[in-house]
Structure formats: structure tokens, C-alpha cells
């Protein structure tokens, strides 16, 4: 016999696979969601990232304009990239104007975790992060505009989003694994909590390491002051791609901070 939770998720996944097409358009950029339907009017694109620091309310479902947008999203989960094929994409196209994003608890969809109001501009890519909520606190949103235009040959476009109160302001580095931080050039400096750095272009790397230290740390002290370090095996920093490095608190809130990378293009 199918459990209520399994049934709920199965229905939500079916709806996500069929109704998600209402928002998907063929658009510029890498890997766009396929769609047999194309709404008329100007569009932007949207992505959602779950950074809710409350295990009691995770995982969550995301509902965009009353259409299932993501199902069973754990901490650091993103959508639409997690939707069932063929709707998998980095972003979803959506009509411009005032829009709503509702976050519900997957295990009990009668529980609304948060409701966000947002405005979509034409030809704009936007990422919405759900943040906060530790210890049953209020969940809020942090919204950033993403740049996904053409990238110079042989380069990778990168930036940092800092959503970790525990980390405080940071300097961030992307280097070859175990490269000497004392001589490294940061990709971003003094990125405070709930803020985003500007994009910079760096050379493509088949393997790399992302590290962050407290803002203003002297070069000789960087190696001993690393707050967070990741060496992702995927996605690689391939030429012509764009990546956002996200620094966040632990799943339940607080330190030590963690980090992960998401694909912009």
C-alpha cells in the first residue's frame, strides 16, 4: 500500500513534469527547459535554491505561480535543475511582472513554510534563495540577478554569494588544488553575509579548489585561516561556462560554514 507521503510526492512529480512546461521557453543560454507551450509576452528566467536552516521543515516543495516547480528539495537543493527529465534546466522561463513563489513542507503540504513575492524583468535571469529558519524562525528570501551573456574564449565567469552569518565577511579564492594562498589573487574580497560579489573571469581549470578566509586576512595567514574549502569533482570550470559559489551555514544554522557550486551557464 502506498504511504500518504509517497503518494503526495508521486502526484507532485507528475504535476511538475507536465505543468512545468507552462513556464518553459526556448531561450538563449545553455541547457534550457523544453516546452510544447510558449506563453506570449516578454519573459525572464528564474531559479530557486533551498537554504532553509531548519531540518524540521526540510525537505520542501516549491510552487511557482501555482505550478509545481520543485519537489522534495533538501538543504542546498535547487530547481528547476532537479525536475524530472525532460524539464531539467538551469532556469525556467517565466512571464515578466509580479510573481509568487510558495514553499511548502514536503512531508505535510498543508504546512506553508514561506511565501515570496518577486518581480521578474524582461530578459533577466534571477536566483531566489530561501534563507533563515533556524530553530523554527522566519524564512526569508535573498534574490540576485545572474549574468549569462557570452564569455571570452578560454575563460570561466565566477562569483560568490555569501549567505553565511557564521562566516561573516570573506575573501574568496579559486585556485588549482592546494595552491599557495599567500600568492593567490582573490576572485572576491570583503563579501559580507547576505551579499554577492561581482562576476570575474578566470582561466578554465580541469580541477580546482574553492576557499574562503575572513575578509582582510594577511596573505601569509590565509592558509591557517580558511573558513571553508571545497574541491568539487563536478561541475568543472570548463571554458565558456559560468559558476556561482555559495557559502552558507550548516543545515541547522551556525558554523562551521559550508560551500557548494551551482551552474549559471
Backbone as JSON, one array per atom type, in Angstrom:
{
  "sequence": "XXXXXXXXXXXXXXXXXXXXXXXXXXXXXXXXXXXXXXXXXXXXXXXXXXXXXXXXXXXXXXXXXXXXXXXXXXXXXXXXXXXXXXXXXXXXXXXXXXXXXXXXXXXXXXXXXXXXXXXXXXXXXXXXXXXXXXXXXXXXXXXXXXXXXXXXXXXXXXXXXXXXXXXXXXXXXXXXXXXXXXXXXXXXXXXXXXXXXXXXXXXXXXXXXXXXXXXXXXXXXXXXXXXXXXXXXXXXXXXXXXXXXXXXXXXXXXXXXXXXXXXXX",
  "N": [[0.85, -1.19, 0.0], [0.57, 2.18, -0.87], [2.22, 4.78, 0.85], [0.95, 7.83, 2.43], [2.83, 9.97, 2.14], [4.54, 9.09, 0.08], [2.67, 8.91, -1.98], [1.86, 11.57, -2.17], [4.25, 12.82, -3.01], [4.6, 11.5, -5.44], [2.4, 12.33, -6.96], [2.94, 15.06, -7.01], [5.36, 15.09, -8.45], [4.49, 14.15, -10.93], [2.78, 16.25, -11.65], [4.64, 18.32, -11.7], [6.23, 17.54, -13.86], [4.44, 17.7, -15.99], [3.08, 20.2, -15.84], [5.08, 22.07, -15.57], [5.93, 22.83, -18.04], [4.42, 24.99, -18.78], [5.8, 27.23, -18.09], [8.19, 27.05, -19.36], [10.46, 27.99, -21.91], [12.01, 28.1, -25.13], [15.11, 29.48, -25.0], [17.93, 31.82, -24.95], [21.22, 30.7, -24.01], [22.79, 28.05, -22.09], [21.41, 24.79, -21.95], [18.3, 24.74, -21.73], [14.94, 24.49, -20.54], [12.76, 22.26, -22.17], [9.71, 22.75, -24.05], [6.33, 22.29, -25.04], [4.56, 24.32, -25.09], [4.28, 27.83, -25.41], [4.18, 30.67, -23.67], [2.8, 33.9, -24.39], [4.34, 37.11, -24.66], [6.79, 39.21, -22.92], [9.6, 37.67, -21.29], [11.45, 36.51, -18.4], [13.98, 34.65, -16.61], [14.11, 32.12, -14.06], [15.38, 30.72, -10.99], [15.49, 28.55, -8.15], [16.83, 28.15, -4.87], [17.22, 26.13, -2.06], [17.96, 27.09, 1.09], [17.13, 26.77, 3.72], [17.47, 26.82, 7.11], [16.46, 24.7, 8.85], [15.95, 21.65, 9.86], [13.56, 20.44, 10.65], [11.62, 21.42, 8.97], [12.5, 20.83, 6.46], [12.66, 18.29, 3.88], [11.52, 20.52, 1.18], [8.77, 21.57, -0.95], [8.58, 23.52, -3.9], [6.5, 25.97, -5.24], [5.6, 27.63, -8.0], [3.85, 30.34, -9.06], [1.47, 28.86, -8.68], [2.1, 26.49, -9.9], [3.74, 23.37, -9.68], [7.16, 23.53, -8.95], [9.41, 22.45, -7.89], [10.27, 19.49, -6.14], [10.58, 17.85, -3.02], [12.97, 19.05, -2.06], [15.98, 19.12, -0.55], [18.29, 20.56, 1.88], [20.32, 22.94, 0.32], [19.31, 22.16, -2.1], [18.3, 22.66, -5.52], [16.2, 24.15, -8.04], [14.95, 24.77, -11.36], [16.63, 22.56, -11.97], [16.49, 20.1, -10.7], [14.17, 18.9, -11.49], [12.14, 16.28, -13.02], [13.31, 14.69, -16.04], [11.88, 15.54, -19.24], [12.31, 18.12, -18.37], [14.44, 19.18, -17.05], [16.65, 21.81, -16.31], [18.77, 24.74, -16.12], [17.49, 27.11, -15.5], [14.1, 28.36, -15.35], [11.99, 29.66, -17.78], [9.82, 32.47, -17.45], [6.89, 34.51, -17.42], [7.11, 38.07, -17.38], [6.77, 40.46, -14.64], [4.83, 40.79, -11.56], [5.25, 38.08, -9.44], [4.68, 34.96, -7.66], [6.11, 32.8, -5.23], [5.76, 29.9, -3.52], [6.61, 28.08, -0.67], [6.43, 24.86, 0.58], [6.19, 22.35, 3.12], [7.48, 19.2, 2.41], [6.75, 16.74, 3.62], [4.32, 17.33, 4.71], [2.14, 18.91, 3.06], [0.26, 20.75, 3.75], [1.44, 22.55, 5.32], [2.7, 25.67, 5.04], [5.76, 26.96, 4.46], [6.98, 29.33, 3.66], [6.17, 32.3, 1.84], [6.95, 34.01, -1.03], [7.11, 37.12, -2.67], [7.91, 38.34, -5.85], [9.49, 40.2, -8.49], [9.71, 39.89, -11.9], [11.84, 40.78, -14.48], [12.12, 41.64, -17.96], [14.12, 39.55, -20.0], [15.88, 38.92, -17.97], [17.86, 37.0, -15.75], [17.25, 35.36, -12.74], [17.98, 34.39, -9.41], [16.48, 32.92, -6.62], [16.94, 32.62, -3.26], [15.95, 30.73, -0.47], [16.23, 31.52, 2.84], [17.44, 31.36, 6.29], [15.4, 30.53, 9.18], [16.3, 28.89, 11.23], [15.87, 26.95, 14.16], [13.1, 27.11, 14.06], [12.56, 29.65, 13.24], [11.73, 32.62, 11.25], [11.49, 32.25, 7.74], [13.1, 33.78, 5.09], [13.73, 35.54, 1.97], [16.42, 35.79, -0.41], [17.43, 37.52, -3.13], [19.03, 37.48, -6.28], [20.45, 38.88, -9.25], [21.47, 37.24, -12.17], [24.23, 36.94, -14.42], [24.42, 35.97, -17.67], [25.58, 36.25, -20.19], [27.62, 36.14, -23.24], [30.87, 34.64, -22.84], [34.34, 35.44, -22.65], [36.7, 33.78, -24.84], [38.16, 30.77, -23.66], [37.78, 31.39, -21.0], [36.21, 31.38, -17.7], [33.3, 32.41, -16.08], [32.87, 33.6, -12.84], [31.52, 33.98, -9.51], [30.69, 34.97, -6.1], [28.3, 34.15, -3.68], [27.44, 35.05, -0.54], [25.88, 33.67, 2.07], [26.12, 33.13, 4.7], [25.86, 33.82, 7.97], [27.54, 32.93, 9.99], [30.06, 32.84, 8.84], [30.69, 35.51, 8.33], [32.11, 38.49, 6.84], [33.96, 37.77, 3.89], [36.97, 36.85, 2.05], [37.49, 35.36, -1.08], [38.75, 32.55, -2.96], [39.64, 30.92, -5.97], [41.49, 28.33, -7.04], [44.08, 26.19, -8.42], [44.08, 22.85, -7.04], [45.23, 22.9, -3.7], [46.95, 25.01, -4.1], [49.22, 27.7, -3.31], [47.97, 29.92, -1.07], [48.97, 32.33, -0.23], [50.05, 33.69, -2.34], [47.99, 33.86, -4.06], [45.4, 35.33, -6.08], [42.46, 36.86, -5.05], [39.09, 35.98, -6.02], [37.05, 37.42, -5.11], [36.52, 39.98, -2.71], [35.96, 40.97, 0.69], [33.23, 40.17, 0.97], [30.28, 40.46, 2.39], [27.95, 38.92, 4.76], [24.87, 37.81, 3.39], [25.22, 39.0, 0.87], [26.5, 39.64, -2.46], [29.15, 39.03, -4.72], [30.76, 40.79, -7.46], [30.84, 39.52, -10.83], [33.71, 37.8, -12.11], [36.17, 36.98, -14.57], [37.98, 34.0, -14.99], [40.72, 31.79, -15.78], [40.07, 28.67, -17.42], [39.8, 25.59, -15.59], [40.63, 22.23, -15.1], [40.6, 20.86, -12.73], [39.99, 22.08, -9.45], [40.06, 24.25, -6.53], [38.01, 25.72, -4.12], [38.23, 28.27, -1.77], [37.65, 30.1, 1.26], [38.4, 32.88, 3.33], [38.5, 34.88, 6.37], [37.59, 38.25, 5.72], [40.12, 40.47, 4.67], [42.27, 39.09, 5.69], [45.73, 38.68, 6.19], [48.06, 37.9, 3.57], [50.06, 35.97, 4.31], [48.81, 34.64, 6.35], [46.63, 33.35, 5.37], [46.38, 30.55, 4.7], [46.2, 29.32, 7.17], [43.83, 30.25, 8.05], [41.55, 29.42, 6.8], [38.12, 29.3, 6.26], [36.25, 27.77, 4.92], [36.46, 25.12, 2.59], [36.34, 23.61, -0.54], [36.68, 21.03, -2.97], [35.48, 20.52, -5.75], [34.38, 17.79, -7.81], [32.68, 17.99, -9.86], [30.48, 20.59, -10.99], [32.98, 21.03, -13.49], [35.35, 23.7, -14.1], [34.92, 24.6, -16.91], [35.85, 26.07, -20.03], [33.97, 28.83, -21.18], [31.8, 28.58, -19.5], [29.64, 29.44, -16.68], [29.74, 29.99, -13.18], [28.44, 29.96, -9.85], [29.59, 30.37, -6.62], [28.49, 29.38, -3.55], [28.38, 30.29, -0.21], [27.39, 29.08, 2.88], [25.59, 28.6, 6.03], [25.59, 25.77, 8.34], [23.26, 22.99, 7.9], [21.42, 23.13, 9.99], [21.83, 25.67, 10.81], [24.25, 28.14, 11.89], [27.87, 27.76, 12.5], [30.47, 25.33, 11.63], [30.86, 27.1, 8.48], [29.64, 26.07, 5.22], [30.08, 25.21, 1.73], [29.08, 25.33, -1.72], [28.71, 24.75, -5.27], [26.96, 26.17, -8.01], [25.58, 25.87, -11.3], [25.54, 28.43, -13.62], [25.64, 28.88, -16.39]],
  "CA": [[0.0, 0.0, 0.0], [1.39, 3.39, -0.97], [2.08, 5.67, 2.0], [0.49, 9.18, 2.03], [3.96, 10.8, 1.71], [4.97, 8.64, -1.24], [1.64, 9.28, -2.93], [1.93, 13.02, -2.35], [5.41, 13.14, -3.83], [4.41, 10.99, -6.8], [1.48, 13.24, -7.65], [3.64, 16.33, -7.24], [6.34, 14.91, -9.52], [3.75, 14.1, -12.21], [2.33, 17.61, -11.97], [5.82, 19.11, -12.05], [6.7, 17.15, -15.18], [3.5, 18.09, -17.02], [2.7, 21.61, -15.78], [6.26, 22.93, -15.63], [6.06, 23.31, -19.42], [3.73, 26.27, -18.94], [6.74, 28.32, -17.86], [9.44, 26.82, -20.06], [10.58, 28.54, -23.25], [13.34, 28.01, -25.74], [15.75, 30.78, -24.78], [19.37, 31.81, -25.1], [21.95, 30.15, -22.87], [22.95, 26.62, -22.12], [20.51, 23.86, -21.3], [17.03, 25.37, -21.39], [13.87, 23.52, -20.44], [11.95, 22.07, -23.37], [8.3, 23.03, -23.8], [5.44, 22.32, -26.19], [3.75, 25.52, -24.97], [5.07, 29.04, -25.28], [3.34, 31.81, -23.31], [3.1, 35.11, -25.14], [4.75, 38.23, -23.85], [8.2, 39.19, -22.51], [9.92, 36.71, -20.24], [12.75, 36.41, -17.75], [14.21, 33.27, -16.19], [14.16, 32.03, -12.6], [15.9, 29.52, -10.36], [15.28, 28.57, -6.71], [17.78, 27.38, -4.07], [16.75, 25.96, -0.69], [18.94, 27.23, 2.17], [16.37, 26.89, 4.95], [18.24, 26.21, 8.21], [15.53, 24.07, 9.79], [15.7, 20.26, 9.46], [12.18, 20.07, 10.92], [10.77, 21.83, 7.84], [13.06, 20.29, 5.22], [12.73, 18.98, 2.59], [10.38, 21.36, 0.82], [8.31, 21.68, -2.33], [8.47, 24.9, -4.37], [5.35, 26.15, -6.13], [5.77, 28.9, -8.7], [2.61, 30.74, -9.72], [0.53, 27.74, -8.51], [2.59, 25.34, -10.66], [4.87, 22.72, -9.0], [8.43, 23.97, -9.51], [10.44, 21.59, -7.33], [9.7, 18.54, -5.18], [11.49, 17.13, -2.12], [14.25, 19.75, -2.12], [16.71, 19.18, 0.7], [19.16, 21.72, 2.07], [21.13, 23.26, -0.87], [18.65, 21.7, -3.33], [17.95, 23.71, -6.48], [15.22, 23.82, -9.06], [14.38, 23.57, -11.98], [17.59, 21.53, -12.38], [16.17, 18.82, -10.09], [12.9, 18.36, -12.0], [12.29, 15.1, -13.87], [13.5, 14.9, -17.48], [12.84, 16.37, -19.99], [12.2, 19.51, -17.94], [15.66, 19.58, -16.38], [17.26, 23.01, -16.87], [19.37, 25.6, -15.11], [16.49, 28.1, -15.16], [12.81, 28.27, -16.01], [11.46, 30.91, -18.33], [8.56, 32.86, -16.82], [6.43, 35.81, -17.86], [7.54, 39.18, -16.53], [5.78, 41.06, -13.76], [4.76, 40.33, -10.18], [5.08, 36.63, -9.37], [4.72, 34.42, -6.3], [6.78, 31.51, -5.02], [5.3, 29.37, -2.24], [7.42, 26.95, -0.21], [5.66, 24.01, 1.47], [6.89, 21.19, 3.68], [7.2, 18.02, 1.59], [6.09, 15.69, 4.4], [2.96, 17.78, 5.04], [2.0, 20.06, 2.17], [-0.64, 21.75, 4.33], [2.29, 23.5, 6.03], [3.39, 26.65, 4.2], [6.99, 27.39, 5.13], [7.22, 30.73, 3.32], [5.61, 32.8, 0.58], [7.78, 35.1, -1.52], [6.67, 37.92, -3.82], [9.06, 38.77, -6.62], [9.2, 40.85, -9.75], [10.54, 39.38, -12.99], [12.06, 41.73, -15.56], [12.35, 41.02, -19.27], [15.49, 39.14, -20.36], [16.68, 38.89, -16.76], [17.96, 35.74, -15.03], [17.19, 35.67, -11.31], [18.0, 33.26, -8.47], [15.83, 33.2, -5.35], [17.38, 31.75, -2.19], [15.2, 30.73, 0.78], [17.27, 31.52, 3.88], [16.99, 31.51, 7.66], [14.5, 29.5, 9.69], [16.91, 28.07, 12.28], [15.12, 26.88, 15.41], [11.7, 27.46, 13.82], [12.45, 31.08, 12.92], [11.14, 33.05, 9.98], [12.23, 32.0, 6.49], [13.03, 34.93, 4.2], [14.34, 35.29, 0.66], [17.53, 36.62, -0.89], [17.29, 37.45, -4.58], [20.15, 38.06, -7.02], [20.39, 38.83, -10.71], [22.58, 36.47, -12.72], [24.73, 37.38, -15.73], [24.66, 34.79, -18.51], [25.93, 36.65, -21.56], [28.78, 35.43, -23.79], [32.08, 34.68, -22.02], [35.53, 35.43, -23.52], [37.26, 32.47, -25.14], [39.09, 30.21, -22.7], [37.53, 31.91, -19.66], [35.06, 30.96, -16.91], [32.77, 33.52, -15.3], [32.59, 33.13, -11.49], [31.2, 34.96, -8.47], [30.44, 34.4, -4.78], [27.14, 34.58, -2.91], [27.7, 34.73, 0.86], [24.65, 33.61, 2.85], [26.52, 32.53, 5.97], [26.15, 34.72, 9.09], [28.65, 32.39, 10.78], [31.32, 33.15, 8.18], [30.96, 36.93, 8.3], [32.66, 38.95, 5.57], [35.0, 36.85, 3.43], [37.7, 36.91, 0.79], [37.33, 34.04, -1.68], [39.78, 32.18, -3.92], [39.51, 29.71, -6.8], [42.85, 28.03, -7.47], [44.38, 24.77, -8.56], [44.05, 22.24, -5.71], [46.36, 23.06, -2.78], [47.84, 26.11, -4.49], [49.64, 28.57, -2.22], [47.05, 31.04, -0.94], [49.67, 33.58, 0.06], [50.33, 34.36, -3.6], [46.79, 33.76, -4.9], [44.57, 36.52, -6.27], [41.07, 36.51, -4.73], [38.05, 36.28, -7.0], [36.13, 38.36, -4.46], [37.01, 40.45, -1.4], [35.04, 41.63, 1.61], [31.84, 39.82, 0.64], [29.58, 40.31, 3.65], [26.82, 38.0, 4.8], [23.74, 38.23, 2.59], [25.65, 39.86, -0.23], [27.01, 38.93, -3.62], [30.27, 39.69, -5.37], [30.64, 40.96, -8.91], [31.42, 38.43, -11.62], [35.03, 37.98, -12.7], [36.56, 35.9, -15.47], [39.22, 33.31, -14.65], [41.07, 30.76, -16.73], [39.45, 27.36, -17.22], [40.56, 24.63, -14.79], [40.07, 20.88, -15.1], [40.37, 20.59, -11.31], [40.16, 23.35, -8.75], [39.69, 24.32, -5.12], [37.42, 26.99, -3.67], [38.49, 28.52, -0.36], [37.28, 31.43, 1.76], [39.04, 33.27, 4.58], [37.93, 36.14, 6.84], [37.97, 39.39, 4.9], [41.28, 41.24, 5.11], [43.33, 38.25, 6.24], [47.03, 38.91, 5.56], [48.41, 36.76, 2.7], [50.84, 34.93, 5.0], [47.95, 33.95, 7.32], [45.43, 32.79, 4.72], [46.32, 29.09, 4.77], [45.81, 28.92, 8.53], [42.59, 30.93, 8.4], [40.49, 29.01, 5.87], [36.82, 29.05, 6.88], [35.58, 26.72, 4.17], [37.24, 24.68, 1.44], [35.75, 22.5, -1.31], [37.36, 20.66, -4.22], [34.42, 19.79, -6.47], [34.7, 16.98, -8.98], [31.75, 18.48, -10.87], [30.85, 20.82, -12.38], [34.32, 21.56, -13.69], [35.41, 25.07, -14.62], [35.2, 24.48, -18.34], [35.8, 27.33, -20.76], [32.66, 29.22, -21.69], [30.74, 28.32, -18.53], [29.5, 30.36, -15.57], [29.53, 29.3, -11.92], [28.26, 30.73, -8.63], [30.0, 29.68, -5.4], [27.61, 29.79, -2.45], [28.84, 30.0, 1.16], [26.19, 29.02, 3.71], [25.73, 27.98, 7.33], [25.21, 24.36, 8.39], [21.85, 22.76, 7.61], [20.62, 23.57, 11.13], [22.26, 27.02, 11.16], [25.51, 28.27, 12.61], [29.09, 27.29, 11.86], [31.29, 25.98, 10.61], [30.15, 27.27, 7.22], [29.84, 25.11, 4.14], [30.04, 25.86, 0.41], [28.76, 24.48, -2.87], [28.76, 25.5, -6.53], [25.84, 25.94, -8.92], [25.85, 26.22, -12.69], [24.78, 29.52, -14.22], [25.56, 28.6, -17.82]],
  "C": [[0.88, 1.24, 0.0], [1.15, 4.3, 0.22], [1.61, 7.03, 1.54], [1.63, 10.04, 1.52], [4.41, 10.41, 0.32], [3.96, 9.05, -2.3], [1.69, 10.77, -3.22], [3.09, 13.41, -3.26], [5.22, 12.69, -5.27], [3.49, 11.89, -7.59], [2.17, 14.55, -7.98], [4.64, 16.23, -8.37], [5.64, 14.86, -10.87], [3.31, 15.49, -12.62], [3.51, 18.48, -12.38], [6.26, 18.81, -13.46], [5.77, 17.66, -16.28], [3.22, 19.58, -17.04], [3.87, 22.56, -15.87], [6.41, 23.54, -17.02], [5.36, 24.64, -19.64], [4.68, 27.45, -18.81], [8.01, 28.2, -18.69], [9.38, 27.37, -21.47], [11.94, 28.19, -23.81], [13.96, 29.38, -25.66], [17.24, 30.65, -24.94], [20.02, 31.25, -23.85], [21.98, 28.64, -22.94], [21.81, 25.92, -21.42], [19.23, 24.52, -20.83], [15.93, 24.32, -21.4], [13.05, 23.47, -21.72], [10.49, 22.33, -23.05], [7.49, 22.97, -25.09], [4.57, 23.57, -26.2], [4.63, 26.72, -24.78], [4.15, 30.2, -24.92], [3.75, 33.04, -24.09], [3.47, 36.22, -24.19], [6.21, 38.12, -23.45], [8.42, 38.24, -21.34], [11.28, 37.0, -19.61], [12.96, 34.95, -17.42], [14.45, 33.24, -14.69], [14.73, 30.69, -12.15], [15.7, 29.67, -8.85], [16.3, 27.68, -6.02], [17.28, 27.33, -2.63], [17.91, 26.02, 0.3], [18.23, 27.48, 3.5], [17.08, 26.11, 6.05], [17.33, 25.59, 9.26], [15.22, 22.65, 9.33], [14.26, 19.83, 9.68], [11.24, 20.43, 9.78], [11.32, 21.39, 6.5], [12.74, 18.81, 5.1], [11.45, 19.75, 2.27], [10.01, 21.18, -0.64], [8.22, 23.17, -2.68], [7.34, 24.98, -5.4], [5.41, 27.56, -6.71], [4.51, 29.24, -9.47], [1.61, 29.58, -9.79], [0.92, 26.5, -9.31], [3.75, 24.69, -9.9], [6.18, 23.03, -9.71], [9.6, 23.14, -9.0], [9.85, 20.74, -6.22], [10.82, 17.93, -4.34], [12.91, 17.73, -2.15], [14.88, 19.82, -0.73], [17.55, 20.43, 0.79], [20.18, 21.78, 0.94], [20.5, 22.75, -2.16], [18.23, 22.86, -4.21], [16.88, 23.21, -7.45], [15.16, 24.99, -10.05], [15.35, 22.44, -12.29], [17.26, 20.15, -11.81], [14.85, 18.21, -10.58], [13.14, 17.13, -12.87], [12.53, 15.5, -15.33], [12.13, 14.78, -18.17], [12.87, 17.82, -19.53], [13.44, 20.03, -17.22], [16.28, 20.79, -17.08], [17.92, 23.8, -15.75], [18.36, 26.62, -14.59], [15.17, 27.72, -15.83], [12.45, 29.63, -16.56], [10.1, 31.19, -17.71], [8.18, 34.26, -17.3], [6.84, 36.89, -16.86], [6.4, 39.69, -15.65], [5.85, 40.5, -12.35], [4.44, 38.85, -10.14], [5.17, 36.18, -7.91], [5.38, 33.06, -6.3], [6.41, 31.05, -3.61], [6.12, 28.13, -1.9], [6.6, 26.17, 0.82], [6.52, 22.84, 1.96], [6.5, 19.94, 2.9], [6.4, 16.98, 2.36], [4.65, 16.04, 4.76], [2.71, 19.06, 4.25], [0.92, 21.04, 2.63], [0.15, 22.81, 5.09], [3.02, 24.4, 5.03], [4.58, 27.2, 4.98], [7.25, 28.87, 4.88], [6.5, 31.05, 2.01], [6.41, 34.03, 0.17], [7.09, 35.81, -2.68], [7.9, 38.43, -4.54], [8.62, 39.4, -7.92], [10.2, 40.36, -10.79], [10.62, 40.43, -14.09], [12.37, 41.0, -16.86], [13.84, 40.73, -19.47], [16.43, 39.12, -19.16], [16.68, 37.49, -16.17], [18.06, 36.04, -13.54], [17.21, 34.37, -10.5], [17.42, 33.71, -7.15], [16.32, 32.15, -4.35], [16.4, 31.87, -1.02], [16.22, 30.58, 1.9], [16.64, 31.67, 5.27], [16.15, 30.32, 8.11], [15.07, 28.66, 10.81], [16.06, 28.12, 13.54], [13.67, 27.27, 15.26], [11.48, 28.91, 13.5], [11.87, 31.34, 11.55], [12.07, 32.74, 8.81], [12.02, 33.2, 5.58], [13.71, 34.58, 2.87], [15.5, 36.24, 0.41], [17.57, 36.43, -2.4], [18.47, 38.14, -5.26], [19.9, 37.94, -8.52], [21.64, 38.15, -11.24], [22.94, 36.97, -14.12], [25.1, 36.16, -16.55], [24.88, 35.15, -19.97], [27.17, 35.87, -22.01], [30.03, 35.66, -22.94], [33.29, 34.66, -22.95], [36.11, 34.03, -23.69], [38.27, 32.03, -24.09], [38.85, 30.61, -21.26], [36.29, 31.26, -19.02], [34.6, 32.16, -16.1], [32.36, 32.98, -13.92], [32.22, 34.29, -10.57], [30.91, 34.21, -7.18], [29.17, 35.0, -4.2], [27.38, 34.11, -1.48], [26.4, 34.82, 1.65], [24.91, 32.96, 4.21], [26.78, 33.6, 7.03], [27.35, 34.24, 9.9], [30.0, 32.75, 10.17], [31.68, 34.62, 8.3], [31.49, 37.33, 6.93], [33.86, 38.09, 5.18], [35.75, 37.37, 2.21], [37.69, 35.5, 0.22], [38.34, 33.82, -2.8], [39.35, 30.92, -4.69], [40.89, 29.46, -7.4], [42.94, 26.57, -7.9], [44.4, 24.16, -7.17], [45.36, 22.45, -4.95], [47.36, 24.14, -3.21], [48.1, 27.02, -3.29], [48.72, 29.8, -2.15], [47.76, 32.37, -0.72], [49.98, 34.37, -1.2], [49.11, 34.38, -4.54], [46.05, 35.1, -4.97], [43.12, 36.16, -5.97], [40.14, 36.81, -5.9], [37.04, 37.26, -6.43], [36.71, 38.73, -3.1], [35.9, 41.14, -0.62], [33.57, 41.42, 1.22], [31.11, 39.53, 1.95], [28.48, 39.29, 3.59], [25.61, 38.63, 4.13], [24.15, 39.29, 1.57], [26.29, 39.01, -1.32], [28.14, 39.72, -4.24], [29.94, 39.97, -6.83], [31.24, 39.73, -9.59], [32.84, 38.8, -12.06], [35.29, 36.78, -13.6], [37.9, 35.33, -15.04], [39.49, 32.26, -15.72], [40.4, 29.44, -16.4], [40.38, 26.43, -16.44], [39.87, 23.27, -14.82], [39.8, 20.4, -13.68], [40.69, 21.87, -10.54], [39.74, 23.22, -7.3], [39.13, 25.7, -4.83], [37.69, 27.11, -2.17], [38.08, 29.95, 0.01], [37.95, 31.65, 3.11], [38.36, 34.54, 5.08], [38.46, 37.31, 6.02], [39.16, 40.12, 5.51], [42.4, 40.42, 5.7], [44.64, 38.49, 5.48], [47.42, 37.69, 4.73], [49.14, 35.63, 3.43], [49.97, 34.11, 5.95], [46.76, 33.24, 6.68], [45.3, 31.29, 4.91], [45.84, 28.61, 6.13], [44.45, 29.47, 8.93], [41.41, 30.53, 7.53], [39.22, 28.65, 6.62], [36.1, 27.89, 6.22], [36.41, 26.4, 2.95], [36.52, 23.53, 0.76], [36.58, 22.28, -2.57], [36.37, 19.85, -5.04], [34.99, 18.95, -7.61], [33.78, 17.33, -10.14], [30.9, 19.57, -10.23], [32.25, 21.41, -12.47], [34.24, 22.99, -14.22], [35.84, 25.04, -16.07], [35.06, 25.84, -19.02], [34.4, 27.59, -21.29], [31.51, 28.98, -20.74], [30.73, 29.39, -17.44], [29.14, 29.6, -14.31], [29.33, 30.31, -10.78], [28.68, 29.86, -7.44], [29.18, 30.26, -4.25], [28.22, 29.35, -1.13], [27.62, 30.11, 2.07], [26.52, 28.43, 5.07], [25.44, 26.47, 7.24], [23.7, 24.22, 8.16], [20.95, 23.22, 8.74], [20.97, 24.99, 11.57], [23.56, 27.02, 11.92], [26.68, 27.7, 11.85], [29.44, 25.88, 12.25], [30.54, 26.08, 9.28], [30.48, 26.17, 6.22], [29.8, 25.88, 2.82], [29.66, 24.84, -0.64], [28.74, 25.37, -4.1], [27.55, 25.15, -7.37], [26.18, 26.48, -10.3], [24.94, 27.34, -13.15], [24.58, 29.28, -15.71], [26.67, 27.67, -18.24]]
}
